[in-house]
Amino acid sequence: MFSKLLLVVFFAVVLQNTPSNGQKKKESLLSEKVTQMMEWTSKRAVIRLNGEKFRRLIRAPPRNYSVIIMFTALQTQRQCAVCRQADEEYQILANSWRYSSAFTNKIFFATVDFDEGSDVFQMLNMNSAPTFINFPAKGKPKRADTYELQVRGFAAEQLARWVADRTDVQIRVIRPPNYAGPLMLGLLLAVIGSLAYLRRNNLEFLFNKNVWAFSALCFVLIMTSGQMWNHIRGPPYAHKNPNTGQVSYIHGSSQAQFVAETHIVLLFNGAVTLGMVLLHEAATTDLDIGKRKIMCVAGIGLVVLFFSWLLSVFKAKYHGYPYSFLFS
């Protein structure tokens, strides 16, 4: 009786430690998916997915790897300039990971184009591009797994920080060498040096107050319009809805901005400044009274008109702001 009991226990332990056919099939399927993803990644850093590949490799279990997917619309007829700009940064990020010494099969980068996977857009109820979503190894994507493009911009460095936050994978972004900046700086210095050499006997312009005042004013307008924020965050120039085709040049939130918005604010500030200069000149110049009246009217018109537009932009971004002037 005791020997029979030992025999039953032995077979129970053996059967418990022996993987079932279902488990073997699951492990085999997972191995095939990882091998397929690794093979595609070895050819190009960003895997292109259509509807069938998305359902098989991303949606269908099993999966023990995370996938960062950029949903985009790169076809020419879509006219999505932001998509192309974001794709360049995304490629830099993916290549930085692919050629990193820390590269593993725990995270992959992929893209779904609207014209190649419109069914995926419909499946996810997505109506804008570009959009970045992290599909974690376990569970469904949470709200934080959708990248806040309008707030953080699409610079590769910002994407890398978000990826690290969602996957604990640190990616050191390595950009290809760009010689345009040093060349332009060298060309500018050469032009300035040439002009200084040609006018070496007459350098009075260096002591001209108007030249320095104009230079300082340009610098102030550039900085106050948000150019430094653009340089740090790398926001898109504008946003175009791929479904409606509507282009937004002003961001609807006070926490972000577009590059086009910066240019608009720069123009408005410049026009207001010009109006103030005209008013000052009208009051202090020795011109005849007729010209001074014209300068005064033009100055008042510039200040009132463009300040009203500035106020309307401010009101559009800070919802609930109660004040407006001329334009609501």
C-alpha positions in Angstrom: 0.0 0.0 0.0 2.8 2.4 0.9 4.7 1.6 -2.3 1.6 2.3 -4.4 1.2 5.7 -2.6 4.9 6.5 -3.4 4.3 5.5 -7.0 1.3 7.8 -7.3 3.2 10.7 -5.8 6.1 10.2 -8.1 4.0 10.2 -11.2 2.1 13.3 -10.0 5.4 15.2 -9.5 6.7 14.1 -12.9 3.5 15.2 -14.6 3.5 18.5 -12.8 7.0 19.3 -14.0 6.4 18.2 -17.5 5.2 21.1 -19.7 1.9 20.5 -21.4 1.4 20.6 -25.1 -0.4 24.0 -24.7 2.6 25.4 -22.8 5.0 24.1 -25.4 3.0 25.6 -28.2 2.8 29.0 -26.4 6.6 29.0 -25.8 7.2 28.1 -29.5 4.9 30.8 -30.7 6.6 33.4 -28.5 10.0 32.3 -29.7 8.9 32.6 -33.3 7.5 36.1 -32.7 10.7 37.3 -31.0 12.9 35.8 -33.7 10.8 37.5 -36.4 11.0 40.9 -34.6 14.8 40.5 -34.2 15.2 39.6 -37.8 13.3 42.7 -39.0 15.2 44.9 -36.5 18.5 43.7 -37.9 17.5 45.0 -41.3 16.0 48.3 -40.2 15.6 49.9 -36.8 11.9 50.8 -37.2 9.7 47.9 -38.2 6.8 48.7 -40.6 3.6 47.1 -39.5 0.3 46.7 -41.3 -3.0 45.5 -39.9 -2.2 41.8 -40.0 1.2 42.1 -38.5 -0.1 44.5 -35.8 -2.8 42.0 -34.7 -0.4 39.0 -34.8 2.7 40.5 -33.2 1.3 43.2 -30.9 -2.3 42.4 -30.0 -2.3 38.6 -29.9 -0.6 36.8 -27.0 1.9 35.7 -26.0 4.3 38.6 -25.9 7.1 39.3 -23.5 8.5 42.4 -25.2 7.4 46.1 -25.3 6.8 47.8 -28.6 6.9 51.6 -29.2 4.7 52.4 -32.2 4.5 55.6 -34.1 1.2 56.0 -35.9 1.8 58.3 -38.8 0.7 59.4 -42.3 3.9 59.7 -44.4 2.3 59.4 -47.9 2.7 62.5 -50.0 -1.0 63.0 -50.6 -1.5 63.3 -46.8 0.6 66.5 -46.7 1.7 65.8 -43.1 4.9 67.8 -42.7 4.9 67.2 -39.0 4.8 63.4 -39.6 8.0 63.6 -41.7 9.7 65.7 -39.1 8.7 63.4 -36.3 9.7 60.4 -38.3 13.3 61.7 -38.7 13.6 62.1 -34.9 12.0 58.6 -34.4 14.5 57.0 -36.7 17.4 58.6 -34.8 16.0 57.2 -31.5 15.5 53.7 -33.0 18.9 53.6 -34.6 20.5 54.8 -31.3 18.9 51.8 -29.6 19.7 49.3 -32.4 23.4 50.1 -32.4 23.6 50.4 -28.6 25.7 48.0 -26.6 22.7 47.6 -24.3 20.4 46.4 -27.1 18.1 43.5 -26.1 14.9 41.9 -27.4 12.8 43.5 -24.6 11.8 46.5 -26.6 11.3 47.2 -30.3 10.4 50.2 -32.4 7.7 50.1 -35.1 5.5 52.3 -37.2 2.0 52.0 -38.7 1.2 54.2 -41.6 -2.4 55.3 -42.1 -2.4 54.2 -45.8 -1.0 50.7 -44.8 -3.0 50.1 -41.6 -6.1 52.2 -41.6 -7.9 49.3 -39.9 -5.5 49.7 -37.0 -6.3 53.4 -36.7 -10.0 52.5 -36.6 -9.4 49.7 -34.1 -7.7 52.2 -31.7 -10.2 55.0 -32.4 -7.3 57.2 -33.5 -8.0 60.3 -35.6 -4.7 62.2 -35.5 -1.1 61.7 -36.5 1.7 61.4 -35.5 0.9 59.6 -32.3 3.4 57.5 -30.2 2.1 54.6 -28.0 3.9 52.2 -25.9 2.5 48.6 -25.9 3.9 47.1 -22.7 5.0 43.5 -22.4 2.2 42.8 -19.9 -1.3 44.3 -20.0 -2.9 46.9 -22.2 -1.5 50.5 -22.8 -2.4 52.9 -20.1 -3.0 56.6 -20.4 0.6 57.4 -19.7 1.7 55.0 -22.5 0.5 57.6 -25.0 3.2 60.2 -25.6 2.1 63.8 -25.1 3.4 65.1 -28.4 1.9 68.6 -28.1 3.5 69.2 -24.7 6.9 67.5 -25.0 7.6 67.8 -28.8 9.0 65.1 -30.9 12.8 65.5 -30.3 14.6 62.2 -30.0 15.9 63.2 -26.6 12.4 63.8 -25.3 11.1 60.5 -26.7 14.1 58.7 -25.1 13.1 60.1 -21.7 9.5 59.0 -22.2 10.6 55.5 -23.2 12.8 55.3 -20.1 9.9 56.3 -18.0 7.6 53.6 -19.5 10.0 50.7 -20.0 13.0 51.4 -17.7 15.2 51.2 -20.9 17.8 53.9 -21.0 18.7 55.0 -24.6 21.6 57.4 -25.3 20.6 59.3 -28.3 23.4 59.5 -30.9 22.7 61.9 -33.7 24.5 61.7 -37.1 27.1 64.5 -37.5 25.5 67.8 -38.8 28.0 70.2 -40.3 25.5 72.8 -41.4 25.7 74.7 -38.1 29.5 75.1 -38.0 29.6 75.9 -41.7 27.0 78.6 -41.4 28.8 80.0 -38.3 32.1 80.0 -40.2 30.5 81.7 -43.2 28.9 84.4 -41.0 32.2 85.1 -39.3 34.0 85.2 -42.7 31.4 87.7 -44.0 31.7 89.9 -40.9 35.5 89.7 -41.0 35.5 90.6 -44.7 33.2 93.6 -44.2 35.3 94.8 -41.3 38.5 94.5 -43.4 36.9 96.4 -46.3 35.9 99.2 -44.0 38.9 99.1 -41.8 39.5 102.8 -42.3 35.9 103.7 -41.4 34.5 101.7 -38.5 32.2 104.4 -37.2 29.2 102.1 -37.8 30.4 100.0 -34.8 29.6 103.0 -32.6 26.2 103.7 -34.1 23.5 103.7 -31.4 20.8 102.8 -33.9 22.6 99.7 -35.1 23.1 98.4 -31.5 19.5 99.3 -30.5 18.1 97.5 -33.5 20.2 94.4 -32.8 19.2 94.4 -29.1 15.6 94.8 -30.1 15.7 91.8 -32.5 17.3 89.7 -29.8 14.6 90.6 -27.3 11.8 89.9 -29.7 13.3 86.5 -30.6 13.7 85.5 -27.0 10.3 86.7 -25.8 8.5 84.9 -28.6 9.6 81.5 -27.4 12.5 80.6 -29.7 14.5 79.1 -26.8 11.6 76.9 -25.8 11.4 75.6 -29.3 15.1 74.9 -29.3 14.8 72.9 -26.0 11.5 71.1 -26.7 11.6 70.7 -30.5 7.8 71.1 -31.1 6.3 70.6 -34.5 5.8 73.6 -36.8 2.1 73.1 -36.9 -0.5 70.3 -36.6 -2.6 69.0 -39.4 -5.4 66.6 -38.8 -5.0 63.7 -41.4 -8.8 63.1 -41.5 -10.1 66.7 -41.8 -7.0 68.3 -43.3 -7.4 71.2 -40.8 -4.1 72.9 -39.9 -3.6 74.4 -36.4 -0.9 77.1 -36.0 -1.8 78.0 -32.4 -1.7 75.3 -29.8 -4.8 75.1 -27.7 -2.9 74.6 -24.4 -0.9 77.0 -22.3 1.6 74.2 -21.6 2.9 73.9 -25.2 3.3 75.8 -28.5 4.0 75.3 -32.2 6.9 76.8 -34.1 4.5 78.7 -36.3 2.9 80.2 -33.2 6.3 81.5 -32.2 6.6 83.3 -35.5 3.2 84.7 -35.2 3.9 86.1 -31.8 7.2 87.5 -33.0 5.4 89.3 -35.8 2.8 90.7 -33.5 5.3 91.9 -30.9 7.4 93.5 -33.7 4.4 95.3 -35.1 3.5 96.7 -31.6 7.1 97.8 -31.1 7.1 99.5 -34.5 3.9 101.3 -33.5 5.5 102.6 -30.3 8.6 103.8 -32.2 6.3 105.7 -34.7 4.5 107.3 -31.8 7.8 108.4 -30.2 9.1 109.7 -33.5 5.9 111.6 -34.2 6.2 113.4 -30.8 9.9 114.2 -31.0 10.9 114.6 -34.7 11.2 117.9 -36.5 9.2 116.8 -39.6 6.2 118.9 -40.7 2.9 118.5 -38.9 1.3 116.5 -41.7 3.8 113.7 -41.7 3.8 113.6 -37.9 0.0 113.1 -37.9 0.4 110.2 -40.4 3.1 108.6 -38.2 0.9 109.1 -35.1 -2.2 107.5 -36.7 -0.1 104.6 -38.1 1.5 104.0 -34.7 -1.8 104.0 -32.9 -3.3 101.7 -35.5 -0.4 99.2 -35.2 -0.4 99.2 -31.4 -4.2 98.7 -31.2 -4.6 96.2 -33.9 -1.7 93.9 -33.1 -2.1 94.1 -29.4 -5.7 93.0 -29.8 -4.5 90.0 -31.8 -1.9 89.2 -29.1 -4.6 89.4 -26.5 -6.8 87.0 -28.5 -4.0 84.5 -28.8 -3.4 84.7 -25.1 -7.1 84.2 -24.4 -7.3 81.2 -26.8 -4.4 79.5 -24.9 -5.5 80.4 -21.3 -9.1 79.2 -21.3 -11.3 81.3 -19.1 -9.3 84.5 -19.4 -12.0 87.1 -19.4 -10.5 90.1 -21.2 -10.3 90.9 -24.9 -10.0 94.0 -27.1 -11.4 94.4 -30.6 -11.2 90.6 -31.2 -12.7 87.9 -29.0 
